[in-house]
Amino acid sequence: MRELKVLDLGWGLPEIEEPEYIRIVSEGFSKASSFYDFDTVFFDPVEVSSLWEDHLRPQGDGTFRTNPEEDGGLARGLTRLMTARKEETKNLLKKTGGLVFCKLQRPRQPLRIISREDEREIDAYSWLPGFDDNRLISSKALSARKGKRVEVQETFPPVASVLRDYKDEISYQAVLRKEELPGELDLFPLAITPAGDYSAFLFSYKEGNVIFLPADLNIEESGALELLENIRTFLNRESFFRPPWLDGYQIPGEAELKQEIGKIDSDIADMEKVRQNKTKELKAVESLKGLLSARTDIELERSLGRVLSELGFKPKESCSGIDLLLSPGEDAGFAIKVGAEPDGPVGLNPYRELVRGINDLKIFENEDPQGVVIVNGYAEKDPDKREEQIEEELKSGCNLYGFTLVTAEDIFETISEAKEERGSPREELIDLLQNN
């Protein structure tokens, strides 16, 4: 297979030990070599917007404006640059079937060019072909939204596996709102938020594709290499001109091959669902084990929150002094405070915080849940080798106030034993938190 030539325009691909068949060139948008010298281009819209944001002051309303008669050639230079880059991108997409990757950023201010003859705008996407009549940046569809939860779509093979592998690390800051999508644009979702918006999507142009990925998709070296390998395989696929009449010619055995491939694709899809379910089960196991190694309050709270969610609870953050609250609408109401120490026992502080939090609930919410303190002392040691994890003051305080006091190890063992005996981990955990 031929060499894969990659142009990095401010994307910031991780440094990788490039195989001899992958070559990465990092340059600026305005001074980079012609795009059609490359197979794929990675760019960050900020790199483009900086071409006017770094030279002009925004107006009082936040917009950037310039007059080509007075700006020393800035507007004319940018217009020529955008025209040239658009032509290069057309060649990259249309003639070579190349790929362009773009970080889906929050909408930024375009540059308004005002002259005596006319008024027009250029923006970070003006050089992309296909957005001439309804550019993405000026569409109501592009909105600033922050979040992490997405559902990965298996729409485009080169990126599907990477998005799936890094699903938990995805962080988006902008989305394309489905209900506002311009009908003229040929878009396909790659990742969808719980609200149904697109946090990653693909835009097809001629033989090529423009792929928008979450701005904060921080893939590591191995993930970057996997993505580039996938791109190389995709671009080296066999292709040829297929006029409509070509399908009228059939070769013996062709239909059977297509059926067999279709069945294999169906089996792969079924196995992928099985894989996703098994991966979810494995993550639940890892979360439970994470209780034992949590060295800080935050680590313990996060691991505990995941465990509770996986058991069907709906833990939520509450007032100061309470880390997690299971409302009375659950099987039982619990106000939980955690405490972790990496190399010693847990002291009185979780008790004090929980007293304050429950008092606030009584006063302001008229709620009086069972207080629970969950600790993980000597967290850096193997649980079998730990000393006493709870200081006597904490035990006395919890006894005085009627709080449940358990260790992360108690929760781990309760759930593990329930699973081993095929009982109900949820019911056993409730019993532990109510009766200790």
C-alpha positions as CSV (number, residue, x, y, z in Angstrom):
1,M,0.0,0.0,0.0
2,R,1.2,3.5,-0.7
3,E,2.4,6.1,1.8
4,L,-0.1,8.1,3.8
5,K,0.6,11.8,3.8
6,V,-1.0,13.8,6.6
7,L,-1.2,17.6,7.0
8,D,-1.7,18.9,10.6
9,L,-3.1,22.4,10.6
10,G,-3.2,23.3,14.3
11,W,-5.0,20.0,15.2
12,G,-2.1,18.9,17.4
13,L,-1.9,15.2,16.6
14,P,0.0,13.3,19.3
15,E,3.7,12.7,18.6
16,I,4.0,9.2,17.4
17,E,6.8,7.1,16.1
18,E,5.8,7.3,12.5
19,P,6.0,4.1,10.5
20,E,7.8,4.6,7.2
21,Y,4.5,4.5,5.4
22,I,3.0,7.4,7.4
23,R,4.3,11.0,7.1
24,I,2.9,13.8,9.2
25,V,3.6,17.5,8.3
26,S,2.6,20.2,10.7
27,E,2.2,23.7,9.2
28,G,0.0,26.8,9.4
29,F,-3.1,27.3,7.4
30,S,-1.8,30.3,5.5
31,K,1.6,28.9,4.7
32,A,1.0,25.2,4.3
33,S,1.7,23.4,1.1
34,S,-1.1,22.7,-1.4
35,F,-3.7,20.5,0.3
36,Y,-3.9,18.1,-2.7
37,D,-0.3,17.2,-2.0
38,F,-1.7,15.2,1.0
39,D,-4.1,12.3,1.5
40,T,-5.8,13.7,4.6
41,V,-5.9,17.1,6.4
42,F,-6.5,17.7,10.1
43,F,-7.4,21.2,11.1
44,D,-8.7,23.3,14.0
45,P,-11.0,26.2,13.1
46,V,-9.2,28.3,15.7
47,E,-6.2,28.2,13.4
48,V,-8.3,29.8,10.6
49,S,-10.1,32.4,12.8
50,S,-6.8,33.6,14.2
51,L,-6.0,35.0,10.8
52,W,-8.2,38.0,11.5
53,E,-8.7,37.7,15.3
54,D,-4.9,38.3,15.8
55,H,-4.9,41.4,13.6
56,L,-8.2,43.2,14.3
57,R,-10.0,44.4,17.4
58,P,-13.6,43.2,17.8
59,Q,-16.3,45.8,17.7
60,G,-18.5,46.6,20.6
61,D,-20.9,43.9,19.6
62,G,-18.1,41.3,19.4
63,T,-18.0,41.2,15.6
64,F,-14.9,41.6,13.4
65,R,-15.1,44.1,10.5
66,T,-12.7,45.4,8.0
67,N,-12.6,47.7,4.9
68,P,-10.4,46.4,2.1
69,E,-9.6,50.0,1.2
70,E,-8.1,50.7,4.6
71,D,-6.7,47.4,6.0
72,G,-3.5,47.2,4.1
73,G,-4.5,44.2,2.0
74,L,-5.8,42.0,4.9
75,A,-9.3,41.4,3.4
76,R,-8.0,40.8,-0.2
77,G,-5.3,38.5,1.1
78,L,-7.7,36.5,3.2
79,T,-10.2,36.3,0.3
80,R,-7.5,35.0,-2.1
81,L,-6.3,32.5,0.5
82,M,-9.8,31.1,1.1
83,T,-10.4,30.8,-2.6
84,A,-7.1,29.0,-3.1
85,R,-7.6,26.7,-0.2
86,K,-11.2,25.9,-1.3
87,E,-9.9,24.9,-4.8
88,E,-7.2,22.7,-3.2
89,T,-9.7,21.1,-0.9
90,K,-12.0,20.3,-3.9
91,N,-9.2,18.6,-5.6
92,L,-8.3,16.7,-2.4
93,L,-11.9,15.5,-2.0
94,K,-13.1,15.1,-5.6
95,K,-10.0,13.8,-7.4
96,T,-8.3,11.7,-4.8
97,G,-11.2,10.8,-2.5
98,G,-9.3,12.3,0.4
99,L,-10.4,13.1,4.0
100,V,-10.5,16.3,5.9
101,F,-10.9,16.2,9.7
102,C,-12.2,19.2,11.6
103,K,-12.5,19.9,15.3
104,L,-16.2,20.8,16.0
105,Q,-15.6,24.1,17.9
106,R,-18.0,26.6,19.5
107,P,-19.2,29.1,16.9
108,R,-16.7,31.9,16.5
109,Q,-17.2,35.4,15.0
110,P,-16.7,35.6,11.2
111,L,-15.0,38.5,9.5
112,R,-17.3,41.0,7.8
113,I,-15.7,42.7,4.8
114,I,-17.4,46.0,4.1
115,S,-16.7,48.0,1.0
116,R,-18.6,50.5,-1.1
117,E,-19.7,47.8,-3.6
118,D,-20.8,45.1,-1.3
119,E,-20.7,43.4,2.1
120,R,-19.7,39.8,2.7
121,E,-18.4,37.4,5.3
122,I,-15.7,34.9,5.6
123,D,-15.4,32.4,8.5
124,A,-13.4,29.5,9.6
125,Y,-15.2,27.2,7.2
126,S,-15.3,29.4,4.1
127,W,-12.6,27.3,2.4
128,L,-14.7,24.1,2.7
129,P,-16.6,23.3,-0.5
130,G,-20.3,22.5,-0.1
131,F,-21.1,25.3,2.4
132,D,-21.4,28.1,-0.2
133,D,-25.1,28.7,0.1
134,N,-25.6,27.7,3.7
135,R,-22.4,27.7,5.6
136,L,-22.2,25.7,8.8
137,I,-20.9,28.5,10.9
138,S,-23.8,30.8,10.0
139,S,-26.4,28.1,10.4
140,K,-28.6,28.0,13.5
141,A,-27.8,24.3,13.6
142,L,-24.3,24.8,15.1
143,S,-24.6,25.6,18.8
144,A,-22.3,25.8,21.8
145,R,-23.1,22.7,24.0
146,K,-20.8,21.0,26.6
147,G,-21.0,17.4,27.5
148,K,-19.5,14.0,27.6
149,R,-22.2,11.3,27.1
150,V,-22.5,10.2,23.4
151,E,-23.8,7.2,21.5
152,V,-21.2,6.2,18.9
153,Q,-22.6,5.4,15.4
154,E,-21.0,2.8,13.2
155,T,-21.4,5.0,10.1
156,F,-17.8,5.5,9.0
157,P,-15.3,2.7,9.5
158,P,-12.1,4.8,9.7
159,V,-13.2,6.6,12.9
160,A,-15.8,4.2,14.4
161,S,-13.3,2.0,16.3
162,V,-11.4,5.0,17.7
163,L,-14.6,6.8,18.8
164,R,-15.8,3.5,20.4
165,D,-12.5,3.0,22.2
166,Y,-12.3,6.6,23.4
167,K,-16.0,7.0,24.1
168,D,-15.5,7.7,27.8
169,E,-12.8,10.3,27.0
170,I,-15.0,12.3,24.5
171,S,-15.7,15.8,25.6
172,Y,-17.6,18.1,23.2
173,Q,-18.1,21.8,23.3
174,A,-20.4,22.2,20.2
175,V,-23.1,20.2,18.5
176,L,-25.1,20.2,15.4
177,R,-28.8,20.4,16.4
178,K,-30.7,17.9,14.4
179,E,-33.9,19.9,14.2
180,E,-32.1,22.8,12.7
181,L,-30.1,20.9,10.1
182,P,-30.0,22.5,6.6
183,G,-31.8,20.2,4.3
184,E,-29.2,20.8,1.5
185,L,-26.3,19.3,3.4
186,D,-25.6,15.6,3.1
187,L,-24.7,14.8,6.7
188,F,-24.3,11.5,8.6
189,P,-24.0,11.3,12.4
190,L,-20.9,9.6,14.0
191,A,-21.7,10.4,17.6
192,I,-25.1,11.5,19.0
193,T,-25.8,13.2,22.4
194,P,-28.7,12.1,24.7
195,A,-30.6,15.0,23.3
196,G,-30.3,13.7,19.7
197,D,-27.8,16.3,18.6
198,Y,-24.7,15.5,16.5
199,S,-21.4,15.8,18.4
200,A,-19.5,14.2,15.6
201,F,-20.7,13.9,12.0
202,L,-19.6,13.3,8.4
203,F,-20.2,15.6,5.4
204,S,-19.7,13.9,2.0
205,Y,-18.5,15.9,-1.0
206,K,-17.9,14.2,-4.3
207,E,-15.6,11.3,-3.7
208,G,-14.3,12.5,-0.4
209,N,-15.5,13.2,3.1
210,V,-15.2,16.0,5.7
211,I,-15.3,14.6,9.2
212,F,-16.2,16.7,12.2
213,L,-15.0,15.3,15.6
214,P,-15.4,16.6,19.2
215,A,-12.9,19.4,19.9
216,D,-11.7,17.7,23.1
217,L,-11.3,14.2,21.8
218,N,-7.9,13.6,23.4
219,I,-6.6,10.4,21.9
220,E,-3.3,9.0,23.0
221,E,-0.4,8.0,20.7
222,S,-1.8,4.5,20.2
223,G,-5.2,5.8,19.3
224,A,-3.7,8.3,16.9
225,L,-1.8,5.6,15.2
226,E,-4.9,3.4,15.0
227,L,-6.8,6.2,13.4
228,L,-4.1,6.9,10.8
229,E,-3.8,3.2,10.0
230,N,-7.6,3.0,9.5
231,I,-7.5,6.0,7.2
232,R,-4.7,4.5,5.2
233,T,-6.6,1.2,4.8
234,F,-9.7,3.1,3.8
235,L,-8.0,5.3,1.2
236,N,-6.3,2.3,-0.3
237,R,-9.5,0.5,-0.9
238,E,-10.1,-0.6,-4.5
239,S,-12.3,1.8,-6.4
240,F,-13.3,2.5,-10.0
241,F,-15.8,4.4,-12.0
242,R,-19.3,2.9,-11.6
243,P,-21.9,4.3,-14.0
244,P,-25.5,3.2,-13.3
245,W,-25.6,0.7,-16.2
246,L,-22.7,-1.3,-14.8
247,D,-25.0,-3.0,-12.3
248,G,-26.8,-4.6,-15.2
249,Y,-23.8,-6.8,-15.8
250,Q,-23.7,-9.8,-13.5
251,I,-21.0,-12.4,-13.1
252,P,-21.9,-16.0,-12.0
253,G,-21.5,-16.3,-8.2
254,E,-21.7,-12.5,-7.7
255,A,-25.1,-12.5,-6.1
256,E,-24.1,-15.4,-3.7
257,L,-21.0,-13.5,-2.7
258,K,-23.0,-10.4,-1.9
259,Q,-25.5,-12.5,0.2
260,E,-22.6,-14.2,2.1
261,I,-21.0,-10.8,2.8
262,G,-24.4,-9.4,3.9
263,K,-24.7,-12.3,6.4
264,I,-21.2,-11.8,7.7
265,D,-21.9,-8.1,8.2
266,S,-25.1,-9.0,10.1
267,D,-23.2,-11.5,12.3
268,I,-20.5,-8.8,12.9
269,A,-23.3,-6.4,14.0
270,D,-24.7,-9.0,16.3
271,M,-21.3,-9.7,17.8
272,E,-20.7,-6.0,18.2
273,K,-23.8,-5.7,20.3
274,V,-22.7,-8.7,22.4
275,R,-19.2,-7.0,22.8
276,Q,-20.8,-3.8,23.9
277,N,-22.9,-5.6,26.6
278,K,-19.9,-7.5,27.8
279,T,-17.8,-4.4,27.9
280,K,-20.5,-2.7,30.0
281,E,-20.5,-5.6,32.4
282,L,-16.7,-5.4,32.6
283,K,-16.8,-1.7,33.3
284,A,-19.2,-2.4,36.2
285,V,-16.7,-4.9,37.6
286,E,-13.9,-2.4,37.3
287,S,-16.0,0.3,39.0
288,L,-16.6,-2.1,41.9
289,K,-12.8,-2.8,42.2
290,G,-12.2,0.9,42.0
291,L,-13.8,1.3,45.5
292,L,-10.8,-0.6,47.0
293,S,-8.1,1.6,45.4
294,A,-9.7,5.0,45.7
295,R,-7.1,7.2,47.5
296,T,-9.1,10.5,47.6
297,D,-12.6,11.5,48.5
298,I,-13.2,12.4,44.8
299,E,-12.0,9.0,43.5
300,L,-14.1,7.2,46.1
301,E,-17.2,9.3,45.3
302,R,-16.9,8.7,41.6
303,S,-16.4,5.0,41.9
304,L,-19.3,4.7,44.3
305,G,-21.6,6.8,42.1
306,R,-20.9,4.4,39.2
307,V,-21.5,1.4,41.3
308,L,-24.8,2.7,42.6
309,S,-25.9,3.6,39.1
310,E,-25.1,0.2,37.8
311,L,-27.2,-1.3,40.6
312,G,-30.2,0.8,39.4
313,F,-30.0,3.6,41.9
314,K,-30.1,7.3,40.8
315,P,-27.5,9.0,42.9
316,K,-27.4,12.7,42.7
317,E,-25.2,15.4,44.2
318,S,-26.7,17.4,47.1
319,C,-25.9,20.2,49.4
320,S,-22.4,20.7,50.8
321,G,-21.6,18.1,53.4
322,I,-23.3,15.3,51.4
323,D,-21.5,13.6,48.5
324,L,-24.3,11.5,47.1
325,L,-28.0,11.5,47.9
326,L,-30.4,8.6,47.3
327,S,-33.8,10.2,47.6
328,P,-36.7,8.6,49.5
329,G,-38.2,7.7,46.2
330,E,-35.6,4.9,46.0
331,D,-36.0,1.7,48.1
332,A,-34.6,3.8,50.9
333,G,-33.3,7.3,51.4
334,F,-29.6,7.7,52.1
335,A,-27.3,10.7,52.5
336,I,-23.8,9.5,51.8
337,K,-20.5,11.1,52.8
338,V,-17.2,9.4,51.8
339,G,-13.7,9.7,53.2
340,A,-10.5,8.2,51.9
341,E,-6.9,8.3,53.1
342,P,-4.0,6.8,51.1
343,D,-1.7,5.9,54.0
344,G,-3.7,6.2,57.2
345,P,-7.1,5.8,58.9
346,V,-10.0,8.1,58.2
347,G,-10.8,10.7,60.9
348,L,-13.8,12.7,62.1
349,N,-14.2,15.0,59.2
350,P,-16.7,13.0,57.1
351,Y,-19.0,12.8,60.2
352,R,-18.9,16.6,60.7
353,E,-19.6,17.3,57.1
354,L,-22.5,14.8,57.1
355,V,-24.1,16.3,60.2
356,R,-24.1,19.7,58.6
357,G,-25.5,18.3,55.3
358,I,-28.3,16.4,56.9
359,N,-29.2,19.4,59.1
360,D,-29.5,21.5,55.9
361,L,-31.7,18.9,54.3
362,K,-34.0,19.0,57.3
363,I,-34.3,22.7,57.4
364,F,-34.4,23.6,53.7
365,E,-35.8,20.4,52.0
366,N,-37.8,18.8,54.9
367,E,-36.0,15.5,54.3
368,D,-34.4,13.3,56.9
369,P,-32.5,10.4,55.1
370,Q,-30.4,7.8,56.8
371,G,-26.8,9.2,57.1
372,V,-24.1,6.9,55.7
373,V,-20.3,7.3,56.0
374,I,-18.2,5.2,53.6
375,V,-14.5,5.1,54.2
376,N,-11.4,3.7,52.5
377,G,-8.4,4.0,54.8
378,Y,-4.9,2.9,54.0
379,A,-6.0,2.9,50.4
380,E,-2.6,2.3,48.9
381,K,-2.3,-1.0,50.7
382,D,-3.8,-4.4,49.7
383,P,-7.1,-4.6,51.8
384,D,-5.8,-7.8,53.4
385,K,-2.8,-5.9,54.8
386,R,-4.5,-2.8,56.0
387,E,-4.6,-1.7,59.6
388,E,-7.7,-0.3,61.3
389,Q,-9.2,2.1,58.7
390,I,-11.4,4.1,61.1
391,E,-10.4,6.3,63.9
392,E,-12.3,5.9,67.2
393,E,-13.6,9.5,67.1
394,L,-15.3,8.7,63.8
395,K,-16.9,5.6,65.2
396,S,-18.1,7.4,68.3
397,G,-19.6,10.3,66.3
398,C,-21.5,8.0,63.9
399,N,-22.8,5.9,66.8
400,L,-23.9,9.1,68.6
401,Y,-25.8,10.4,65.5
402,G,-27.1,7.0,64.3
403,F,-25.1,7.1,61.1
404,T,-24.2,3.9,59.2
405,L,-20.4,3.5,59.0
406,V,-18.9,1.0,56.5
407,T,-15.8,0.6,54.5
408,A,-15.4,0.4,50.8
409,E,-14.2,-3.2,51.4
410,D,-17.6,-4.0,53.1
411,I,-19.5,-2.8,50.0
412,F,-17.1,-4.7,47.7
413,E,-17.6,-7.9,49.6
414,T,-21.4,-7.5,50.0
415,I,-21.9,-7.0,46.2
416,S,-19.4,-9.7,45.3
417,E,-21.0,-12.3,47.6
418,A,-24.5,-11.4,46.3
419,K,-23.3,-12.0,42.7
420,E,-21.6,-15.2,43.7
421,E,-24.8,-16.5,45.4
422,R,-26.9,-15.1,42.5
423,G,-28.8,-12.9,45.0
424,S,-29.7,-9.3,44.6
425,P,-26.7,-7.0,45.0
426,R,-29.0,-4.0,45.3
427,E,-31.1,-5.5,48.1
428,E,-28.0,-6.7,50.0
429,L,-26.4,-3.3,49.7
430,I,-29.6,-1.6,51.1
431,D,-29.5,-4.0,54.0
432,L,-25.9,-3.2,54.7
433,L,-26.5,0.6,54.6
434,Q,-29.6,0.3,56.8
435,N,-28.4,-2.1,59.5
436,N,-24.7,-1.3,60.2
